Every structure is written in structure tokens, then in C-alpha cells.
Amino acid sequence: MTISRIELCSAVLACHLRAFIVQEMDFNFDSVTHLIDSEIVRSQIQKESFRFNTFVANRVSEIQEKTDPSEWYWIPSELNIADLLTRGCRSELLNQSSLWQSGPEFLALPRTDWPIKQKYLIDLPDVLYLKGGRISLATANNDLVVDIKRYSNYDKFISVAARVLKVFLGRSLLYIGKEPDVGDLHRAEIYWVRKVQERIDKNWKIRYQKLGPKLNSKGIITVGAKCMGQLPNERLNPAPPFYFTSLDLFGPYLVKDAVK
């Protein structure tokens, strides 16, 4: 098992400990903060679980179910006191006045002074890649020309597109060296979805009327607005297989007996 997978399992254990503490204590917590020294694991928690293979996807899904991804922060390894035992230490370093008992010193400071960050990595292990059905987005009519055929990794492509879009909108090459944030990545995805949908028949409302097509506030054509009722959250949010189940009822059937 890789180091990143072991650290991911530790994050799942932290979720279980948190649930136990919140349930058994009489205190009401205004907020909860999870600190982890793995940039990979923190970045995995920020993504949809279906992007990863089964091992990682199941654990990321459980973490997102039990906690809010925004509650997870990265800290330097030297400040992670949980490593005291995993790396080995003398028993006298675990006495009543030790960091193991009292916690790191920065916890006594205002939260704004804590040495924590919310880093976001693009290149992550255990990611599932789309091997077929690629679409060329490099056309002469595009405002931004990015050839998707040059990228075998969806996250890399969106990251590059986000940088180019930020330079285009900001009218400055200074943005090219800055790491895209979540908003930049989302904006790039919306941009390319709209570009691809420009190829859809202009009479899409009539042609796809049985699907209930609708143009949302972001300029993206969606379906299901008319042919489907209000769906519950468990039908809309990504989840592992068989995480939610339901029961469909039908009938009764009227059978006409031919024998009198």
C-alpha cells in the first residue's frame, strides 16, 4: 500500500474519532478543523469521489459524507504531533507537559496566525482517466485555442485552460505563473462546456423537447426540466455504488380470463 493511501486511511480514522467525540461529549462545537500534513490527501478530499479508483473513491466519499471538505487544512510535517508515535520517540517525550499531551503551541494563537494552508494539487495518484471519446476543442472560432488532444489527463487540461482563461480575462501574462484556485477551475470547465454545446443544433428546444431541455443561468443546456419531478439529494450527489437504495412499485395488472 502506498504512503498516500495509508494517509487517506488515517483521514478516515480521524472522521470516526471526530464523530465519537462529538457524540459522547456534552459540548457544542461552533466549528471543527482537521489538520493533515499530506497535500495529496487534502486535495483528494476536495474532489468528487468518482474521479478516483475504487479504493480511494470509497474512502474519499466517506470523508465527504462525515465532514465538510472545507474543514481540512494542510500543516507542515514538523508541526504534526501525530507523527511522534509513528516515527518513534522516547517515553519521556510523552509526559504531562509534552506536546503530545498539550498540543502544538500555535493552537493558543488566534486562528488567523495558525501555520495552516488550503493547498490544492492538480496531479494526484489513483485518478481514473478517460481513454476514449476525446473531442477537439481547437477551432479557428474559439476565443481561447487549447488542443485537448495534447492532454491525457483531464485535470491537467482544465488547469491549463484555467490559466489561459485567467490571462485572457486579466489581460496580463502575470497570471500564467499563479496556481488556479477552485473558482478558476470551475470557470474553465463552464467555458469549455459552453464551447462544445455551440455545436448543438440551433433548434435544440424542438429537437430534444422530449428530454425537457433548458438553458440555465450559466448558459449551459441541461435536460430533465420537464420530464422529471423534484429529485431527492441522494439521487443528484455522487456516491459509491448501492450507497442509496430505493423501491419501485408498479401495477396492478388486470388479467382477463378467457375461460368462463
C-alpha positions as CSV (number, residue, x, y, z in Angstrom):
1,M,0.0,0.0,0.0
2,T,1.3,3.4,-0.9
3,I,2.0,6.2,1.6
4,S,-0.8,8.4,0.2
5,R,-3.3,5.5,0.7
6,I,-2.1,4.9,4.3
7,E,-2.5,8.7,5.0
8,L,-6.0,8.6,3.4
9,C,-7.0,5.7,5.8
10,S,-5.7,7.9,8.7
11,A,-8.1,10.6,7.5
12,V,-11.0,8.2,7.6
13,L,-10.0,7.2,11.1
14,A,-9.9,10.9,12.1
15,C,-13.6,11.2,10.8
16,H,-14.6,8.3,13.1
17,L,-12.8,9.8,16.1
18,R,-14.5,13.1,15.4
19,A,-17.9,11.5,15.3
20,F,-17.3,9.7,18.5
21,I,-16.0,12.8,20.3
22,V,-19.0,14.9,19.2
23,Q,-21.5,12.3,20.2
24,E,-20.0,11.5,23.6
25,M,-19.2,15.0,24.8
26,D,-21.7,17.5,26.1
27,F,-20.0,20.4,24.4
28,N,-21.5,22.2,21.4
29,F,-18.8,22.8,18.8
30,D,-19.0,26.0,16.7
31,S,-16.5,24.6,14.2
32,V,-14.2,21.7,13.6
33,T,-10.8,21.8,11.9
34,H,-8.9,18.8,10.6
35,L,-5.2,19.2,10.2
36,I,-3.2,16.9,7.9
37,D,0.3,17.1,6.6
38,S,-0.4,15.3,3.3
39,E,-1.1,17.7,0.4
40,I,-2.3,14.7,-1.7
41,V,-4.9,13.6,0.7
42,R,-6.2,17.1,1.3
43,S,-6.5,17.6,-2.5
44,Q,-8.3,14.3,-2.9
45,I,-10.9,15.3,-0.3
46,Q,-11.7,18.4,-2.4
47,K,-12.6,16.4,-5.5
48,E,-15.6,14.2,-6.4
49,S,-15.0,10.7,-5.3
50,F,-16.0,9.2,-8.7
51,R,-12.7,10.6,-10.2
52,F,-10.7,8.0,-8.3
53,N,-10.3,4.2,-8.4
54,T,-12.4,2.1,-6.0
55,F,-10.0,2.1,-3.0
56,V,-9.6,5.9,-2.9
57,A,-13.2,6.7,-4.1
58,N,-14.8,4.8,-1.2
59,R,-12.7,6.5,1.4
60,V,-13.0,10.0,-0.1
61,S,-16.8,9.5,-0.3
62,E,-16.9,8.5,3.4
63,I,-14.8,11.5,4.4
64,Q,-17.1,13.9,2.4
65,E,-20.1,12.2,4.0
66,K,-18.9,12.7,7.6
67,T,-17.2,16.1,7.2
68,D,-17.1,19.2,5.2
69,P,-14.1,19.3,2.8
70,S,-13.5,23.0,3.7
71,E,-12.7,21.9,7.3
72,W,-9.5,20.2,6.1
73,Y,-6.2,22.1,6.2
74,W,-2.6,21.3,5.5
75,I,0.2,21.8,8.0
76,P,4.0,21.2,7.8
77,S,5.0,17.7,8.9
78,E,7.2,19.1,11.7
79,L,4.1,20.5,13.3
80,N,2.1,17.4,13.1
81,I,2.3,15.9,16.6
82,A,0.6,12.7,15.5
83,D,3.9,11.7,13.8
84,L,5.6,11.5,17.2
85,L,4.5,7.9,17.7
86,T,4.6,6.8,14.1
87,R,8.2,7.9,13.8
88,G,9.2,6.6,17.2
89,C,10.1,8.6,20.3
90,R,11.2,8.1,23.9
91,S,8.5,7.7,26.6
92,E,9.7,10.9,28.5
93,L,8.6,12.9,25.4
94,L,5.0,11.9,26.1
95,N,4.8,13.2,29.7
96,Q,2.1,15.5,31.0
97,S,3.9,18.7,29.8
98,S,4.8,17.3,26.4
99,L,3.4,18.5,23.0
100,W,1.7,15.1,22.8
101,Q,-0.4,16.0,25.8
102,S,-0.9,19.7,25.4
103,G,-0.9,20.1,21.6
104,P,1.2,22.3,19.4
105,E,1.9,25.8,20.6
106,F,0.2,27.5,17.7
107,L,-3.2,26.3,18.9
108,A,-3.0,29.0,21.6
109,L,-2.7,31.7,18.9
110,P,-5.6,33.4,17.0
111,R,-6.8,31.2,14.2
112,T,-5.5,33.7,11.6
113,D,-2.0,33.1,12.9
114,W,-2.0,29.3,12.6
115,P,0.5,27.9,10.1
116,I,-2.1,26.2,8.0
117,K,-3.0,26.4,4.3
118,Q,-5.6,25.0,1.9
119,K,-3.3,23.9,-0.9
120,Y,-4.8,22.2,-3.9
121,L,-2.8,19.8,-6.1
122,I,-3.7,19.1,-9.7
123,D,-1.7,15.9,-10.3
124,L,-3.0,13.2,-8.0
125,P,-2.5,9.5,-7.8
126,D,-5.3,6.9,-8.2
127,V,-7.2,9.0,-10.7
128,L,-9.3,7.4,-13.4
129,Y,-8.6,8.7,-16.9
130,L,-11.0,8.9,-19.8
131,K,-9.3,6.9,-22.6
132,G,-11.8,7.4,-25.4
133,G,-14.3,9.9,-26.8
134,R,-12.0,12.9,-26.8
135,I,-13.3,16.0,-28.6
136,S,-11.1,18.5,-30.4
137,L,-11.7,22.0,-29.0
138,A,-9.0,23.7,-31.1
139,T,-11.0,25.5,-33.8
140,A,-10.5,28.8,-35.5
141,N,-13.6,30.3,-34.0
142,N,-12.5,29.7,-30.4
143,D,-11.5,32.7,-28.3
144,L,-9.1,30.5,-26.5
145,V,-7.2,27.9,-28.5
146,V,-6.3,24.9,-26.4
147,D,-5.9,21.5,-28.1
148,I,-7.3,18.8,-25.9
149,K,-5.5,16.1,-27.8
150,R,-2.3,17.1,-26.2
151,Y,-3.6,16.1,-22.8
152,S,-4.2,12.6,-21.5
153,N,-5.2,14.0,-18.0
154,Y,-8.4,15.9,-17.6
155,D,-7.2,17.8,-14.6
156,K,-4.1,19.0,-16.4
157,F,-6.2,20.2,-19.3
158,I,-8.6,22.1,-17.1
159,S,-5.6,23.6,-15.1
160,V,-4.0,24.8,-18.3
161,A,-7.3,26.1,-19.6
162,A,-7.9,27.9,-16.3
163,R,-4.5,29.6,-16.5
164,V,-5.1,30.7,-20.2
165,L,-8.6,32.0,-19.4
166,K,-7.3,33.9,-16.4
167,V,-4.6,35.6,-18.6
168,F,-7.2,36.3,-21.3
169,L,-9.7,37.9,-18.8
170,G,-7.0,39.7,-16.9
171,R,-5.1,40.9,-20.0
172,S,-1.8,40.2,-18.3
173,L,0.8,37.4,-18.5
174,L,1.4,37.8,-14.8
175,Y,-1.4,35.3,-14.1
176,I,0.2,32.5,-16.0
177,G,2.5,31.6,-13.1
178,K,-0.2,31.7,-10.5
179,E,-1.8,28.4,-9.3
180,P,-5.5,28.3,-10.3
181,D,-7.9,28.3,-7.5
182,V,-11.2,26.3,-7.3
183,G,-13.1,29.2,-8.9
184,D,-10.7,29.4,-11.8
185,L,-11.0,25.7,-12.5
186,H,-14.8,25.8,-12.3
187,R,-14.8,28.8,-14.7
188,A,-12.7,26.9,-17.2
189,E,-15.0,23.9,-17.1
190,I,-18.1,26.1,-17.7
191,Y,-16.3,27.8,-20.6
192,W,-15.5,24.6,-22.4
193,V,-18.9,23.1,-21.8
194,R,-20.4,26.1,-23.5
195,K,-17.9,25.9,-26.4
196,V,-18.8,22.2,-27.0
197,Q,-22.5,23.0,-26.9
198,E,-22.1,25.5,-29.6
199,R,-22.1,22.5,-32.0
200,I,-25.6,21.5,-30.9
201,D,-28.4,22.1,-33.4
202,K,-29.8,25.6,-33.0
203,N,-33.3,24.1,-32.9
204,W,-32.4,22.1,-29.8
205,K,-35.5,23.1,-27.9
206,I,-37.7,21.4,-30.6
207,R,-35.3,18.5,-31.4
208,Y,-34.8,17.5,-27.8
209,Q,-38.1,18.6,-26.4
210,K,-38.8,15.1,-25.0
211,L,-35.8,15.5,-22.8
212,G,-37.0,18.7,-21.3
213,P,-34.1,20.9,-22.4
214,K,-33.4,24.2,-20.6
215,L,-30.8,26.9,-20.7
216,N,-29.5,27.6,-17.2
217,S,-28.2,30.8,-15.8
218,K,-24.6,29.8,-16.8
219,G,-25.5,29.5,-20.5
220,I,-25.4,25.6,-20.4
221,I,-28.1,23.5,-21.9
222,T,-29.4,21.0,-19.4
223,V,-32.1,18.3,-19.7
224,G,-34.8,16.8,-17.4
225,A,-36.5,20.1,-16.6
226,K,-39.9,18.9,-17.8
227,C,-39.9,15.2,-17.9
228,M,-38.7,14.7,-14.3
229,G,-40.0,15.8,-11.0
230,Q,-38.1,17.1,-8.0
231,L,-35.3,14.6,-7.2
232,P,-34.0,14.0,-3.7
233,N,-30.4,14.9,-2.9
234,E,-29.3,11.3,-2.8
235,R,-30.2,11.0,-6.5
236,L,-28.2,14.0,-7.5
237,N,-25.0,13.8,-5.5
238,P,-22.1,11.4,-6.4
239,A,-22.0,8.4,-4.1
240,P,-20.5,4.8,-4.1
241,P,-22.5,2.0,-5.7
242,F,-25.5,0.8,-3.7
243,Y,-24.9,3.6,-1.1
244,F,-28.6,4.6,-1.5
245,T,-31.4,2.2,-2.5
246,S,-35.0,2.6,-3.4
247,L,-38.1,0.6,-4.2
248,D,-40.1,0.9,-7.4
249,L,-43.8,-0.1,-7.3
250,F,-46.0,-0.9,-10.3
251,G,-49.3,-2.4,-11.1
252,P,-51.9,-3.7,-10.5
253,Y,-52.3,-5.7,-13.8
254,L,-55.8,-6.5,-14.9
255,V,-55.8,-10.1,-16.3
256,K,-58.8,-11.1,-18.4
257,D,-59.6,-14.8,-18.1
258,A,-60.6,-16.4,-21.3
259,V,-62.2,-19.3,-19.5
260,K,-65.8,-18.7,-18.3
